[in-house]
Amino acid sequence: GIFTYSCSIVWGYGTVTEDAIVNVGGPVPPVKPNLLSATSSQDFCKKATITWMMDSVAYTPETYYVKYGTSHQELNNQSVIVYGSEDIHTVDKNYTVQIDGLSRNTKYFYQVIANN
């Protein structure tokens, strides 16, 4: 919304007051993750590793997680939350999540979610 802020300075010659109107908006939408790979483990395929990259972003305070399930319509499971970089010099950073407890011989669908 739009807010008005006032600043008053009192000094030997009187008081000076200045108003500033500031339009405060919400955060911009998070940057879309670029999927790099999705691989299953060799131990009976009960684990999967999902890797994605946030390219050309110098500051990514977003959080990420992977939703997954056995159909596109039912991504009912969620990975741990991964925190984006707060280093203003970071670009092209890879993030990885490992998903455990998957069922053998089952096809899984997943989606990387970015929030800010």
Biopython code that builds the backbone (N, CA, C, O; Angstrom):
import numpy as np
from Bio.PDB.StructureBuilder import StructureBuilder

atoms = [
    (1, "GLY", "N", (0.809, -1.164, 0.000)),
    (1, "GLY", "CA", (0.000, 0.000, 0.000)),
    (1, "GLY", "C", (0.867, 1.249, 0.000)),
    (1, "GLY", "O", (2.096, 1.168, -0.023)),
    (2, "ILE", "N", (0.230, 2.372, 0.025)),
    (2, "ILE", "CA", (0.930, 3.654, 0.039)),
    (2, "ILE", "C", (0.896, 4.210, 1.453)),
    (2, "ILE", "O", (-0.160, 4.265, 2.083)),
    (3, "PHE", "N", (2.060, 4.621, 1.947)),
    (3, "PHE", "CA", (2.194, 5.123, 3.311)),
    (3, "PHE", "C", (2.898, 6.472, 3.280)),
    (3, "PHE", "O", (3.735, 6.722, 2.413)),
    (4, "THR", "N", (2.560, 7.340, 4.227)),
    (4, "THR", "CA", (3.228, 8.622, 4.364)),
    (4, "THR", "C", (4.044, 8.596, 5.640)),
    (4, "THR", "O", (3.524, 8.285, 6.712)),
    (5, "TYR", "N", (5.320, 8.921, 5.529)),
    (5, "TYR", "CA", (6.219, 8.982, 6.664)),
    (5, "TYR", "C", (6.637, 10.429, 6.874)),
    (5, "TYR", "O", (6.912, 11.148, 5.914)),
    (6, "SER", "N", (6.683, 10.852, 8.121)),
    (6, "SER", "CA", (7.124, 12.207, 8.444)),
    (6, "SER", "C", (8.398, 12.159, 9.258)),
    (6, "SER", "O", (8.577, 11.287, 10.109)),
    (7, "CYS", "N", (9.277, 13.101, 8.988)),
    (7, "CYS", "CA", (10.524, 13.208, 9.723)),
    (7, "CYS", "C", (10.629, 14.656, 10.204)),
    (7, "CYS", "O", (10.566, 15.589, 9.404)),
    (8, "SER", "N", (10.787, 14.831, 11.492)),
    (8, "SER", "CA", (10.908, 16.178, 12.060)),
    (8, "SER", "C", (12.275, 16.345, 12.699)),
    (8, "SER", "O", (12.770, 15.458, 13.394)),
    (9, "ILE", "N", (12.866, 17.489, 12.450)),
    (9, "ILE", "CA", (14.151, 17.826, 13.049)),
    (9, "ILE", "C", (13.975, 19.101, 13.853)),
    (9, "ILE", "O", (13.519, 20.121, 13.336)),
    (10, "VAL", "N", (14.335, 19.033, 15.102)),
    (10, "VAL", "CA", (14.259, 20.211, 15.968)),
    (10, "VAL", "C", (15.676, 20.687, 16.201)),
    (10, "VAL", "O", (16.532, 19.916, 16.634)),
    (11, "TRP", "N", (15.928, 21.954, 15.916)),
    (11, "TRP", "CA", (17.243, 22.525, 16.138)),
    (11, "TRP", "C", (17.096, 23.939, 16.654)),
    (11, "TRP", "O", (15.973, 24.380, 16.896)),
    (12, "GLY", "N", (18.129, 24.630, 16.824)),
    (12, "GLY", "CA", (18.108, 25.957, 17.448)),
    (12, "GLY", "C", (17.232, 26.980, 16.758)),
    (12, "GLY", "O", (16.808, 27.937, 17.405)),
    (13, "TYR", "N", (16.943, 26.829, 15.491)),
    (13, "TYR", "CA", (16.170, 27.826, 14.747)),
    (13, "TYR", "C", (14.727, 27.421, 14.528)),
    (13, "TYR", "O", (13.995, 28.138, 13.845)),
    (14, "GLY", "N", (14.292, 26.313, 15.074)),
    (14, "GLY", "CA", (12.903, 25.883, 14.897)),
    (14, "GLY", "C", (12.830, 24.414, 14.531)),
    (14, "GLY", "O", (13.782, 23.655, 14.713)),
    (15, "THR", "N", (11.690, 24.039, 14.018)),
    (15, "THR", "CA", (11.439, 22.655, 13.644)),
    (15, "THR", "C", (11.223, 22.565, 12.139)),
    (15, "THR", "O", (10.484, 23.357, 11.554)),
    (16, "VAL", "N", (11.874, 21.598, 11.531)),
    (16, "VAL", "CA", (11.684, 21.336, 10.101)),
    (16, "VAL", "C", (11.046, 19.961, 9.979)),
    (16, "VAL", "O", (11.548, 18.983, 10.533)),
    (17, "THR", "N", (9.937, 19.893, 9.253)),
    (17, "THR", "CA", (9.248, 18.621, 9.045)),
    (17, "THR", "C", (9.139, 18.359, 7.549)),
    (17, "THR", "O", (8.722, 19.224, 6.779)),
    (18, "GLU", "N", (9.516, 17.167, 7.159)),
    (18, "GLU", "CA", (9.402, 16.738, 5.763)),
    (18, "GLU", "C", (8.569, 15.468, 5.716)),
    (18, "GLU", "O", (8.719, 14.591, 6.566)),
    (19, "ASP", "N", (7.702, 15.368, 4.737)),
    (19, "ASP", "CA", (6.909, 14.164, 4.521)),
    (19, "ASP", "C", (7.423, 13.435, 3.289)),
    (19, "ASP", "O", (7.857, 14.056, 2.318)),
    (20, "ALA", "N", (7.369, 12.147, 3.341)),
    (20, "ALA", "CA", (7.726, 11.327, 2.192)),
    (20, "ALA", "C", (6.629, 10.302, 1.983)),
    (20, "ALA", "O", (6.196, 9.645, 2.930)),
    (21, "ILE", "N", (6.184, 10.166, 0.759)),
    (21, "ILE", "CA", (5.177, 9.158, 0.430)),
    (21, "ILE", "C", (5.911, 7.965, -0.175)),
    (21, "ILE", "O", (6.668, 8.101, -1.136)),
    (22, "VAL", "N", (5.668, 6.794, 0.410)),
    (22, "VAL", "CA", (6.360, 5.585, -0.013)),
    (22, "VAL", "C", (5.321, 4.551, -0.421)),
    (22, "VAL", "O", (4.379, 4.282, 0.325)),
    (23, "ASN", "N", (5.490, 3.981, -1.590)),
    (23, "ASN", "CA", (4.619, 2.904, -2.044)),
    (23, "ASN", "C", (5.328, 1.582, -1.751)),
    (23, "ASN", "O", (6.348, 1.262, -2.362)),
    (24, "VAL", "N", (4.779, 0.829, -0.817)),
    (24, "VAL", "CA", (5.382, -0.436, -0.406)),
    (24, "VAL", "C", (4.620, -1.561, -1.080)),
    (24, "VAL", "O", (3.420, -1.730, -0.863)),
    (25, "GLY", "N", (5.324, -2.328, -1.898)),
    (25, "GLY", "CA", (4.699, -3.451, -2.586)),
    (25, "GLY", "C", (5.214, -4.760, -2.047)),
    (25, "GLY", "O", (6.174, -4.795, -1.277)),
    (26, "GLY", "N", (4.582, -5.824, -2.447)),
    (26, "GLY", "CA", (5.004, -7.152, -2.040)),
    (26, "GLY", "C", (6.249, -7.577, -2.793)),
    (26, "GLY", "O", (6.698, -6.878, -3.701)),
    (27, "PRO", "N", (6.799, -8.700, -2.427)),
    (27, "PRO", "CA", (8.003, -9.187, -3.112)),
    (27, "PRO", "C", (7.678, -9.587, -4.549)),
    (27, "PRO", "O", (6.542, -9.937, -4.866)),
    (28, "VAL", "N", (8.671, -9.532, -5.393)),
    (28, "VAL", "CA", (8.485, -9.996, -6.767)),
    (28, "VAL", "C", (8.360, -11.511, -6.740)),
    (28, "VAL", "O", (8.853, -12.156, -5.814)),
    (29, "PRO", "N", (7.706, -12.084, -7.743)),
    (29, "PRO", "CA", (7.592, -13.549, -7.757)),
    (29, "PRO", "C", (8.970, -14.194, -7.770)),
    (29, "PRO", "O", (9.919, -13.627, -8.313)),
    (30, "PRO", "N", (9.084, -15.375, -7.178)),
    (30, "PRO", "CA", (10.385, -16.039, -7.166)),
    (30, "PRO", "C", (10.804, -16.422, -8.580)),
    (30, "PRO", "O", (9.973, -16.581, -9.474)),
    (31, "VAL", "N", (12.105, -16.563, -8.754)),
    (31, "VAL", "CA", (12.655, -16.971, -10.038)),
    (31, "VAL", "C", (12.387, -18.460, -10.242)),
    (31, "VAL", "O", (12.482, -19.246, -9.300)),
    (32, "LYS", "N", (12.053, -18.842, -11.463)),
    (32, "LYS", "CA", (11.750, -20.240, -11.766)),
    (32, "LYS", "C", (13.023, -21.082, -11.728)),
    (32, "LYS", "O", (14.003, -20.737, -12.388)),
    (33, "PRO", "N", (13.028, -22.180, -10.967)),
    (33, "PRO", "CA", (14.192, -23.077, -10.938)),
    (33, "PRO", "C", (14.356, -23.803, -12.275)),
    (33, "PRO", "O", (13.367, -24.152, -12.919)),
    (34, "ASN", "N", (15.582, -24.026, -12.682)),
    (34, "ASN", "CA", (15.889, -24.799, -13.890)),
    (34, "ASN", "C", (16.309, -26.198, -13.471)),
    (34, "ASN", "O", (17.346, -26.374, -12.831)),
    (35, "LEU", "N", (15.514, -27.184, -13.827)),
    (35, "LEU", "CA", (15.803, -28.561, -13.445)),
    (35, "LEU", "C", (17.050, -29.058, -14.152)),
    (35, "LEU", "O", (17.179, -28.920, -15.369)),
    (36, "LEU", "N", (17.959, -29.631, -13.395)),
    (36, "LEU", "CA", (19.183, -30.188, -13.961)),
    (36, "LEU", "C", (19.114, -31.703, -14.063)),
    (36, "LEU", "O", (19.457, -32.280, -15.095)),
    (37, "SER", "N", (18.665, -32.351, -12.977)),
    (37, "SER", "CA", (18.621, -33.819, -13.021)),
    (37, "SER", "C", (17.697, -34.374, -11.952)),
    (37, "SER", "O", (17.399, -33.730, -10.946)),
    (38, "ALA", "N", (17.259, -35.592, -12.213)),
    (38, "ALA", "CA", (16.501, -36.376, -11.245)),
    (38, "ALA", "C", (16.993, -37.803, -11.395)),
    (38, "ALA", "O", (16.784, -38.425, -12.436)),
    (39, "THR", "N", (17.638, -38.323, -10.374)),
    (39, "THR", "CA", (18.210, -39.662, -10.452)),
    (39, "THR", "C", (17.761, -40.505, -9.268)),
    (39, "THR", "O", (17.518, -39.987, -8.178)),
    (40, "SER", "N", (17.656, -41.797, -9.493)),
    (40, "SER", "CA", (17.315, -42.706, -8.405)),
    (40, "SER", "C", (18.592, -43.364, -7.905)),
    (40, "SER", "O", (19.591, -43.445, -8.620)),
    (41, "SER", "N", (18.538, -43.827, -6.675)),
    (41, "SER", "CA", (19.715, -44.461, -6.062)),
    (41, "SER", "C", (19.843, -45.901, -6.527)),
    (41, "SER", "O", (18.913, -46.470, -7.098)),
    (42, "GLN", "N", (20.980, -46.467, -6.280)),
    (42, "GLN", "CA", (21.231, -47.856, -6.657)),
    (42, "GLN", "C", (20.751, -48.843, -5.595)),
    (42, "GLN", "O", (20.732, -50.049, -5.840)),
    (43, "ASP", "N", (20.362, -48.347, -4.419)),
    (43, "ASP", "CA", (19.934, -49.262, -3.345)),
    (43, "ASP", "C", (18.431, -49.532, -3.427)),
    (43, "ASP", "O", (17.644, -49.023, -2.629)),
    (44, "PHE", "N", (18.063, -50.338, -4.406)),
    (44, "PHE", "CA", (16.668, -50.763, -4.620)),
    (44, "PHE", "C", (15.751, -49.603, -5.002)),
    (44, "PHE", "O", (14.535, -49.702, -4.840)),
    (45, "CYS", "N", (16.311, -48.517, -5.502)),
    (45, "CYS", "CA", (15.531, -47.380, -6.007)),
    (45, "CYS", "C", (14.582, -46.800, -4.971)),
    (45, "CYS", "O", (13.474, -46.386, -5.312)),
    (46, "LYS", "N", (14.999, -46.763, -3.716)),
    (46, "LYS", "CA", (14.147, -46.206, -2.670)),
    (46, "LYS", "C", (14.462, -44.749, -2.371)),
    (46, "LYS", "O", (13.850, -44.144, -1.490)),
    (47, "LYS", "N", (15.422, -44.183, -3.107)),
    (47, "LYS", "CA", (15.803, -42.786, -2.925)),
    (47, "LYS", "C", (15.890, -42.123, -4.292)),
    (47, "LYS", "O", (16.157, -42.775, -5.301)),
    (48, "ALA", "N", (15.660, -40.817, -4.304)),
    (48, "ALA", "CA", (15.834, -40.035, -5.530)),
    (48, "ALA", "C", (16.536, -38.741, -5.154)),
    (48, "ALA", "O", (16.337, -38.199, -4.067)),
    (49, "THR", "N", (17.355, -38.261, -6.067)),
    (49, "THR", "CA", (18.039, -36.992, -5.874)),
    (49, "THR", "C", (17.581, -36.034, -6.969)),
    (49, "THR", "O", (17.703, -36.329, -8.158)),
    (50, "ILE", "N", (17.057, -34.893, -6.557)),
    (50, "ILE", "CA", (16.580, -33.861, -7.485)),
    (50, "ILE", "C", (17.546, -32.684, -7.389)),
    (50, "ILE", "O", (17.819, -32.189, -6.295)),
    (51, "THR", "N", (18.062, -32.237, -8.530)),
    (51, "THR", "CA", (19.002, -31.117, -8.558)),
    (51, "THR", "C", (18.475, -30.050, -9.517)),
    (51, "THR", "O", (18.040, -30.355, -10.627)),
    (52, "TRP", "N", (18.523, -28.808, -9.075)),
    (52, "TRP", "CA", (18.109, -27.695, -9.933)),
    (52, "TRP", "C", (19.080, -26.543, -9.755)),
    (52, "TRP", "O", (19.844, -26.499, -8.790)),
    (53, "MET", "N", (19.041, -25.610, -10.699)),
    (53, "MET", "CA", (19.944, -24.463, -10.659)),
    (53, "MET", "C", (19.141, -23.171, -10.711)),
    (53, "MET", "O", (18.148, -23.056, -11.429)),
    (54, "MET", "N", (19.598, -22.216, -9.934)),
    (54, "MET", "CA", (19.072, -20.855, -10.006)),
    (54, "MET", "C", (20.120, -20.058, -10.771)),
    (54, "MET", "O", (21.160, -19.697, -10.219)),
    (55, "ASP", "N", (19.845, -19.788, -12.031)),
    (55, "ASP", "CA", (20.861, -19.185, -12.876)),
    (55, "ASP", "C", (20.776, -17.660, -12.889)),
    (55, "ASP", "O", (19.692, -17.077, -12.841)),
    (56, "SER", "N", (21.911, -17.055, -12.953)),
    (56, "SER", "CA", (22.050, -15.603, -13.129)),
    (56, "SER", "C", (21.276, -14.793, -12.093)),
    (56, "SER", "O", (20.803, -13.695, -12.387)),
    (57, "VAL", "N", (21.150, -15.318, -10.917)),
    (57, "VAL", "CA", (20.476, -14.598, -9.840)),
    (57, "VAL", "C", (21.523, -14.274, -8.791)),
    (57, "VAL", "O", (22.125, -15.173, -8.203)),
    (58, "ALA", "N", (21.737, -13.003, -8.562)),
    (58, "ALA", "CA", (22.783, -12.610, -7.628)),
    (58, "ALA", "C", (22.327, -12.685, -6.177)),
    (58, "ALA", "O", (23.164, -12.760, -5.277)),
    (59, "TYR", "N", (21.030, -12.668, -5.932)),
    (59, "TYR", "CA", (20.529, -12.713, -4.561)),
    (59, "TYR", "C", (19.229, -13.485, -4.579)),
    (59, "TYR", "O", (18.245, -13.022, -5.156)),
    (60, "THR", "N", (19.204, -14.644, -3.966)),
    (60, "THR", "CA", (18.001, -15.470, -3.994)),
    (60, "THR", "C", (17.570, -15.827, -2.579)),
    (60, "THR", "O", (17.909, -16.902, -2.084)),
    (61, "PRO", "N", (16.826, -14.939, -1.920)),
    (61, "PRO", "CA", (16.396, -15.244, -0.554)),
    (61, "PRO", "C", (15.225, -16.224, -0.501)),
    (61, "PRO", "O", (14.627, -16.417, 0.558)),
    (62, "GLU", "N", (14.902, -16.833, -1.615)),
    (62, "GLU", "CA", (13.782, -17.755, -1.650)),
    (62, "GLU", "C", (14.070, -19.039, -0.869)),
    (62, "GLU", "O", (15.210, -19.349, -0.522)),
    (63, "THR", "N", (12.997, -19.759, -0.614)),
    (63, "THR", "CA", (13.118, -21.121, -0.105)),
    (63, "THR", "C", (12.592, -22.047, -1.187)),
    (63, "THR", "O", (11.750, -21.654, -1.994)),
    (64, "TYR", "N", (13.087, -23.274, -1.203)),
    (64, "TYR", "CA", (12.703, -24.247, -2.212)),
    (64, "TYR", "C", (12.363, -25.561, -1.541)),
    (64, "TYR", "O", (12.895, -25.886, -0.479)),
    (65, "TYR", "N", (11.483, -26.304, -2.159)),
    (65, "TYR", "CA", (11.223, -27.677, -1.742)),
    (65, "TYR", "C", (10.668, -28.436, -2.932)),
    (65, "TYR", "O", (10.262, -27.835, -3.926)),
    (66, "VAL", "N", (10.650, -29.743, -2.832)),
    (66, "VAL", "CA", (10.156, -30.594, -3.906)),
    (66, "VAL", "C", (8.870, -31.257, -3.438)),
    (66, "VAL", "O", (8.838, -31.909, -2.394)),
    (67, "LYS", "N", (7.810, -31.083, -4.224)),
    (67, "LYS", "CA", (6.575, -31.828, -4.002)),
    (67, "LYS", "C", (6.636, -33.047, -4.902)),
    (67, "LYS", "O", (7.068, -32.950, -6.051)),
    (68, "TYR", "N", (6.206, -34.196, -4.392)),
    (68, "TYR", "CA", (6.263, -35.404, -5.206)),
    (68, "TYR", "C", (5.134, -36.358, -4.836)),
    (68, "TYR", "O", (4.572, -36.294, -3.743)),
    (69, "GLY", "N", (4.823, -37.232, -5.766)),
    (69, "GLY", "CA", (3.770, -38.214, -5.557)),
    (69, "GLY", "C", (3.713, -39.172, -6.726)),
    (69, "GLY", "O", (4.558, -39.123, -7.619)),
    (70, "THR", "N", (2.718, -40.042, -6.722)),
    (70, "THR", "CA", (2.625, -41.073, -7.747)),
    (70, "THR", "C", (1.756, -40.666, -8.937)),
    (70, "THR", "O", (1.541, -41.469, -9.846)),
    (71, "SER", "N", (1.254, -39.425, -8.942)),
    (71, "SER", "CA", (0.539, -38.906, -10.115)),
    (71, "SER", "C", (0.709, -37.386, -10.162)),
    (71, "SER", "O", (1.021, -36.756, -9.151)),
    (72, "HIS", "N", (0.500, -36.808, -11.342)),
    (72, "HIS", "CA", (0.600, -35.349, -11.494)),
    (72, "HIS", "C", (-0.392, -34.625, -10.586)),
    (72, "HIS", "O", (-0.100, -33.546, -10.073)),
    (73, "GLN", "N", (-1.556, -35.221, -10.394)),
    (73, "GLN", "CA", (-2.618, -34.588, -9.612)),
    (73, "GLN", "C", (-2.444, -34.758, -8.106)),
    (73, "GLN", "O", (-3.083, -34.049, -7.328)),
    (74, "GLU", "N", (-1.606, -35.669, -7.694)),
    (74, "GLU", "CA", (-1.465, -35.944, -6.266)),
    (74, "GLU", "C", (-0.009, -35.868, -5.832)),
    (74, "GLU", "O", (0.618, -36.881, -5.522)),
    (75, "LEU", "N", (0.518, -34.643, -5.814)),
    (75, "LEU", "CA", (1.878, -34.408, -5.309)),
    (75, "LEU", "C", (1.741, -34.097, -3.821)),
    (75, "LEU", "O", (1.911, -32.956, -3.392)),
    (76, "ASN", "N", (1.431, -35.132, -3.044)),
    (76, "ASN", "CA", (1.068, -34.959, -1.640)),
    (76, "ASN", "C", (2.245, -34.986, -0.675)),
    (76, "ASN", "O", (2.075, -34.682, 0.506)),
    (77, "ASN", "N", (3.419, -35.340, -1.145)),
    (77, "ASN", "CA", (4.590, -35.432, -0.282)),
    (77, "ASN", "C", (5.492, -34.234, -0.509)),
    (77, "ASN", "O", (5.484, -33.626, -1.579)),
    (78, "GLN", "N", (6.271, -33.903, 0.515)),
    (78, "GLN", "CA", (7.150, -32.733, 0.427)),
    (78, "GLN", "C", (8.524, -33.054, 1.006)),
    (78, "GLN", "O", (8.648, -33.716, 2.037)),
    (79, "SER", "N", (9.548, -32.568, 0.315)),
    (79, "SER", "CA", (10.923, -32.739, 0.789)),
    (79, "SER", "C", (11.222, -31.730, 1.888)),
    (79, "SER", "O", (10.367, -30.934, 2.277)),
    (80, "VAL", "N", (12.434, -31.781, 2.369)),
    (80, "VAL", "CA", (12.897, -30.765, 3.302)),
    (80, "VAL", "C", (12.981, -29.426, 2.568)),
    (80, "VAL", "O", (13.027, -29.392, 1.338)),
    (81, "ILE", "N", (13.001, -28.336, 3.313)),
    (81, "ILE", "CA", (13.110, -27.000, 2.735)),
    (81, "ILE", "C", (14.580, -26.654, 2.553)),
    (81, "ILE", "O", (15.395, -26.885, 3.447)),
    (82, "VAL", "N", (14.913, -26.101, 1.398)),
    (82, "VAL", "CA", (16.264, -25.654, 1.089)),
    (82, "VAL", "C", (16.226, -24.132, 1.014)),
    (82, "VAL", "O", (15.349, -23.562, 0.365)),
    (83, "TYR", "N", (17.167, -23.482, 1.671)),
    (83, "TYR", "CA", (17.198, -22.020, 1.689)),
    (83, "TYR", "C", (18.129, -21.493, 0.606)),
    (83, "TYR", "O", (19.241, -21.993, 0.438)),
    (84, "GLY", "N", (17.671, -20.482, -0.129)),
    (84, "GLY", "CA", (18.478, -19.859, -1.170)),
    (84, "GLY", "C", (19.636, -19.080, -0.577)),
    (84, "GLY", "O", (19.710, -18.861, 0.632)),
    (85, "SER", "N", (20.523, -18.675, -1.442)),
    (85, "SER", "CA", (21.715, -17.951, -1.013)),
    (85, "SER", "C", (21.373, -16.516, -0.639)),
    (85, "SER", "O", (20.552, -15.876, -1.295)),
    (86, "GLU", "N", (21.998, -16.021, 0.403)),
    (86, "GLU", "CA", (21.864, -14.610, 0.767)),
    (86, "GLU", "C", (23.141, -13.845, 0.443)),
    (86, "GLU", "O", (23.296, -12.686, 0.826)),
    (87, "ASP", "N", (24.047, -14.501, -0.262)),
    (87, "ASP", "CA", (25.290, -13.869, -0.698)),
    (87, "ASP", "C", (25.008, -13.133, -2.006)),
    (87, "ASP", "O", (24.607, -13.755, -2.989)),
    (88, "ILE", "N", (25.213, -11.822, -2.028)),
    (88, "ILE", "CA", (24.873, -11.033, -3.214)),
    (88, "ILE", "C", (25.771, -11.342, -4.407)),
    (88, "ILE", "O", (25.493, -10.883, -5.514)),
    (89, "HIS", "N", (26.828, -12.100, -4.211)),
    (89, "HIS", "CA", (27.739, -12.436, -5.301)),
    (89, "HIS", "C", (27.469, -13.812, -5.897)),
    (89, "HIS", "O", (28.148, -14.212, -6.844)),
    (90, "THR", "N", (26.500, -14.540, -5.368)),
    (90, "THR", "CA", (26.219, -15.891, -5.827)),
    (90, "THR", "C", (25.434, -15.853, -7.131)),
    (90, "THR", "O", (24.406, -15.181, -7.226)),
    (91, "VAL", "N", (25.918, -16.571, -8.129)),
    (91, "VAL", "CA", (25.179, -16.745, -9.386)),
    (91, "VAL", "C", (25.294, -18.203, -9.808)),
    (91, "VAL", "O", (26.245, -18.895, -9.444)),
    (92, "ASP", "N", (24.329, -18.652, -10.566)),
    (92, "ASP", "CA", (24.322, -20.012, -11.102)),
    (92, "ASP", "C", (24.576, -21.064, -10.021)),
    (92, "ASP", "O", (25.489, -21.881, -10.137)),
    (93, "LYS", "N", (23.763, -21.030, -8.981)),
    (93, "LYS", "CA", (23.939, -21.944, -7.850)),
    (93, "LYS", "C", (23.053, -23.167, -8.014)),
    (93, "LYS", "O", (21.877, -23.061, -8.361)),
    (94, "ASN", "N", (23.641, -24.334, -7.757)),
    (94, "ASN", "CA", (22.894, -25.587, -7.789)),
    (94, "ASN", "C", (22.363, -25.914, -6.394)),
    (94, "ASN", "O", (23.022, -25.655, -5.387)),
    (95, "TYR", "N", (21.175, -26.482, -6.358)),
    (95, "TYR", "CA", (20.553, -26.943, -5.112)),
    (95, "TYR", "C", (20.150, -28.398, -5.308)),
    (95, "TYR", "O", (19.782, -28.805, -6.410)),
    (96, "THR", "N", (20.222, -29.175, -4.236)),
    (96, "THR", "CA", (19.908, -30.604, -4.312)),
    (96, "THR", "C", (19.051, -31.013, -3.125)),
    (96, "THR", "O", (19.255, -30.562, -1.998)),
    (97, "VAL", "N", (18.091, -31.874, -3.409)),
    (97, "VAL", "CA", (17.262, -32.482, -2.364)),
    (97, "VAL", "C", (17.276, -33.979, -2.587)),
    (97, "VAL", "O", (17.139, -34.449, -3.717)),
    (98, "GLN", "N", (17.443, -34.727, -1.506)),
    (98, "GLN", "CA", (17.336, -36.174, -1.594)),
    (98, "GLN", "C", (16.018, -36.593, -0.959)),
    (98, "GLN", "O", (15.682, -36.166, 0.146)),
    (99, "ILE", "N", (15.288, -37.423, -1.663)),
    (99, "ILE", "CA", (13.994, -37.925, -1.194)),
    (99, "ILE", "C", (14.178, -39.392, -0.837)),
    (99, "ILE", "O", (14.623, -40.187, -1.665)),
    (100, "ASP", "N", (13.838, -39.747, 0.383)),
    (100, "ASP", "CA", (13.976, -41.115, 0.868)),
    (100, "ASP", "C", (12.606, -41.767, 1.020)),
    (100, "ASP", "O", (11.577, -41.093, 0.993)),
    (101, "GLY", "N", (12.610, -43.077, 1.177)),
    (101, "GLY", "CA", (11.384, -43.806, 1.489)),
    (101, "GLY", "C", (10.470, -44.040, 0.302)),
    (101, "GLY", "O", (9.267, -44.233, 0.478)),
    (102, "LEU", "N", (11.016, -44.026, -0.898)),
    (102, "LEU", "CA", (10.200, -44.277, -2.083)),
    (102, "LEU", "C", (9.945, -45.768, -2.236)),
    (102, "LEU", "O", (10.719, -46.590, -1.746)),
    (103, "SER", "N", (8.866, -46.112, -2.913)),
    (103, "SER", "CA", (8.534, -47.514, -3.150)),
    (103, "SER", "C", (9.197, -47.995, -4.431)),
    (103, "SER", "O", (9.239, -47.276, -5.430)),
    (104, "ARG", "N", (9.702, -49.186, -4.393)),
    (104, "ARG", "CA", (10.380, -49.793, -5.529)),
    (104, "ARG", "C", (9.396, -50.036, -6.675)),
    (104, "ARG", "O", (8.224, -50.327, -6.434)),
    (105, "ASN", "N", (9.865, -49.918, -7.913)),
    (105, "ASN", "CA", (9.062, -50.139, -9.120)),
    (105, "ASN", "C", (7.827, -49.240, -9.190)),
    (105, "ASN", "O", (6.785, -49.653, -9.698)),
    (106, "THR", "N", (7.944, -48.025, -8.687)),
    (106, "THR", "CA", (6.842, -47.062, -8.704)),
    (106, "THR", "C", (7.308, -45.807, -9.420)),
    (106, "THR", "O", (8.403, -45.307, -9.163)),
    (107, "LYS", "N", (6.478, -45.302, -10.315)),
    (107, "LYS", "CA", (6.798, -44.068, -11.028)),
    (107, "LYS", "C", (6.380, -42.881, -10.169)),
    (107, "LYS", "O", (5.257, -42.837, -9.667)),
    (108, "TYR", "N", (7.290, -41.915, -10.002)),
    (108, "TYR", "CA", (7.012, -40.718, -9.213)),
    (108, "TYR", "C", (7.067, -39.474, -10.085)),
    (108, "TYR", "O", (7.826, -39.402, -11.052)),
    (109, "PHE", "N", (6.256, -38.509, -9.726)),
    (109, "PHE", "CA", (6.242, -37.207, -10.366)),
    (109, "PHE", "C", (6.683, -36.188, -9.324)),
    (109, "PHE", "O", (6.432, -36.368, -8.133)),
    (110, "TYR", "N", (7.328, -35.133, -9.760)),
    (110, "TYR", "CA", (7.820, -34.146, -8.801)),
    (110, "TYR", "C", (7.767, -32.754, -9.402)),
    (110, "TYR", "O", (7.690, -32.574, -10.618)),
    (111, "GLN", "N", (7.810, -31.780, -8.509)),
    (111, "GLN", "CA", (7.788, -30.370, -8.895)),
    (111, "GLN", "C", (8.624, -29.597, -7.895)),
    (111, "GLN", "O", (8.446, -29.746, -6.686)),
    (112, "VAL", "N", (9.539, -28.770, -8.392)),
    (112, "VAL", "CA", (10.335, -27.909, -7.519)),
    (112, "VAL", "C", (9.549, -26.638, -7.292)),
    (112, "VAL", "O", (9.137, -25.982, -8.248)),
    (113, "ILE", "N", (9.335, -26.280, -6.026)),
    (113, "ILE", "CA", (8.557, -25.101, -5.652)),
    (113, "ILE", "C", (9.512, -24.039, -5.101)),
    (113, "ILE", "O", (10.371, -24.339, -4.272)),
    (114, "ALA", "N", (9.356, -22.805, -5.564)),
    (114, "ALA", "CA", (10.143, -21.669, -5.056)),
    (114, "ALA", "C", (9.191, -20.704, -4.373)),
    (114, "ALA", "O", (8.139, -20.371, -4.919)),
    (115, "ASN", "N", (9.557, -20.251, -3.176)),
    (115, "ASN", "CA", (8.749, -19.286, -2.424)),
    (115, "ASN", "C", (9.634, -18.130, -1.969)),
    (115, "ASN", "O", (10.828, -18.306, -1.726)),
    (116, "ASN", "N", (9.039, -16.956, -1.857)),
    (116, "ASN", "CA", (9.754, -15.851, -1.223)),
    (116, "ASN", "C", (8.823, -15.086, -0.322)),
    (116, "ASN", "O", (9.235, -14.112, 0.308)),
]
sb = StructureBuilder()
sb.init_structure("model")
sb.init_model(0)
sb.init_chain("A")
sb.init_seg("    ")
for serial, (resi, resn, name, xyz) in enumerate(atoms, 1):
    if name == "N":
        sb.init_residue(resn, " ", resi, " ")
    sb.init_atom(name, np.array(xyz, "f"), 0.0, 1.0, " ", f" {name:<3s}", serial, name[0])
structure = sb.get_structure()
